[in-house]
Every structure is written in structure tokens, then in C-alpha cells.
Amino acid sequence: MFSHVMLGANDIQASKKFYDAILGALGYEEGTIDPKGRCFYFTKTGVFGLSAPIDGEPASHGNGSTLGFAIENEEQGLAWHEAGLANGGTACEDPPGVRDGGTMKLYLAYLRDPSGNKICAMKRVS
């Protein structure tokens, strides 16, 4: 559905360290810094990028926005969460675990990245 996702970042190097760690826990390669100072993670299905806002204003998180990363299992979700905490992220929401959404159960782990963006690791549980 998506070709790419770009998040604003105030400190590209701090954000790269954070995303290298959490995406590394999911099996992805480290990000690449381009000549404009942006950081990109390339996969077969899309691109995830980090950039200082082009309008020159500070990056800020979207209130009510969450970017979700697919995980294969709960162990991977916990590793993702721990890697984020160890690399400049902060915990938010409830601790990682299975939650009953009424029609389905989900494993969820939430973090805020170094720029305050809310992100989540998620797996549908039977």
C-alpha cells in the first residue's frame, strides 16, 4: 500500500542510531545517509526515511499519529522495544504485551523515538 514513510528528525545521527538498533532487531540493514543528510532504510517493499523538515522548522510528532512496524513474534517485539530503550527511545503506553482488541488480540510494544515520534511493534495473535 505504501511506497515510503518519512519521519521528521531533529538529530539525524541520534535517530539513525535508534532506528538502526530497533530495525536491526527486526533483521534490517543499517540506514544509509544520503548527500542531503537524510537517512534511508530500503527494503523489497518500500522505503523508510528520516529527514530534517524541509521548511526549516523543528521536527515534531503528530498528536494521535503512530507508525507501526510488523514483527514476526513476541520475542522479536521485546527485542525491538529493548533496543529502542537502550538507544535513545522512551517507553510510552502500556508495557509490551498482548492486548485484547475485542475482535482480535494483538501483541503491541510502543516507544517514542529521539524526536518524539510514536512508534509501535505489532503482531496479530490468534
C-alpha positions in Angstrom: 0.0 0.0 0.0 2.8 2.5 0.9 5.8 3.3 -1.2 7.6 5.0 1.6 7.3 6.6 5.0 9.3 9.7 6.0 9.6 10.9 9.6 10.9 14.3 10.7 14.0 14.1 12.9 15.8 16.9 14.8 19.1 15.0 15.2 19.6 12.6 12.2 22.6 10.8 13.9 20.7 10.2 17.1 17.7 9.0 15.2 19.8 6.8 12.9 21.4 5.1 16.0 17.9 4.5 17.4 16.4 3.1 14.2 19.5 1.1 13.3 19.0 -0.6 16.7 15.2 -1.3 16.5 15.2 -2.2 12.8 18.3 -4.3 13.3 16.3 -6.3 15.9 13.8 -7.0 13.1 16.6 -8.1 10.7 17.0 -5.0 8.6 20.3 -3.4 7.5 21.6 -0.1 8.9 20.3 3.1 7.4 22.2 5.0 4.7 22.8 8.7 4.9 22.4 10.5 1.5 24.2 13.7 0.4 21.4 15.8 1.8 21.9 14.3 5.3 18.7 12.2 5.2 18.7 8.6 6.4 17.0 5.8 4.4 16.2 2.2 5.1 15.5 0.3 1.8 13.5 -3.0 1.7 12.0 -5.0 -1.2 8.6 -3.5 -0.4 9.3 0.1 0.4 11.5 2.8 2.0 11.6 4.3 5.5 13.3 7.6 5.8 14.3 10.2 8.4 14.8 13.9 7.5 15.1 17.3 9.0 11.9 19.1 7.9 12.4 21.0 4.6 10.7 24.1 5.9 13.5 24.7 8.4 11.2 24.4 11.4 11.9 21.8 14.1 10.5 18.3 13.7 7.6 17.5 15.9 5.5 14.4 16.4 1.9 14.2 15.3 -0.5 14.1 18.2 -2.6 10.9 17.6 -0.1 9.6 15.0 1.6 6.2 15.3 3.8 4.4 12.9 3.7 0.6 13.2 6.4 -1.9 12.4 5.4 -5.6 11.7 7.1 -8.2 13.8 7.2 -12.0 13.5 6.7 -12.9 17.1 6.6 -11.6 20.7 10.3 -12.2 21.3 11.2 -10.0 18.3 8.8 -7.3 19.7 10.5 -7.4 23.1 14.0 -7.2 21.4 12.8 -4.3 19.4 11.5 -2.5 22.5 14.7 -3.2 24.5 16.9 -2.0 21.6 14.9 1.2 21.4 15.1 1.9 25.1 18.9 1.3 25.0 19.4 3.7 22.1 17.6 6.9 23.0 13.9 5.9 22.9 11.4 6.3 25.7 8.6 4.0 26.7 5.0 5.1 26.3 1.7 3.4 26.6 1.4 0.1 28.5 4.4 -2.3 28.7 4.9 -4.6 25.7 2.4 -7.5 25.7 -0.8 -9.0 24.3 -3.9 -6.8 24.3 -7.4 -7.9 23.6 -8.9 -5.5 21.0 -12.3 -7.1 21.1 -12.3 -8.7 17.7 -8.7 -9.7 17.8 -5.7 -10.0 20.1 -2.6 -8.0 19.3 1.0 -8.1 20.6 2.0 -4.4 21.0 5.1 -2.6 22.1 5.2 1.2 22.0 8.1 3.7 22.0 8.8 7.3 21.3 11.9 7.9 19.1 14.5 10.6 19.9 12.3 13.2 18.1 9.2 12.2 20.0 7.5 10.2 17.1 5.3 7.5 18.5 6.1 4.1 17.0 4.8 0.6 17.6 5.8 -3.0 17.0 2.8 -5.2 16.3 1.8 -8.8 15.6 -1.7 -10.2 15.3 -2.1 -13.1 17.8 -4.6 -15.9 17.2 
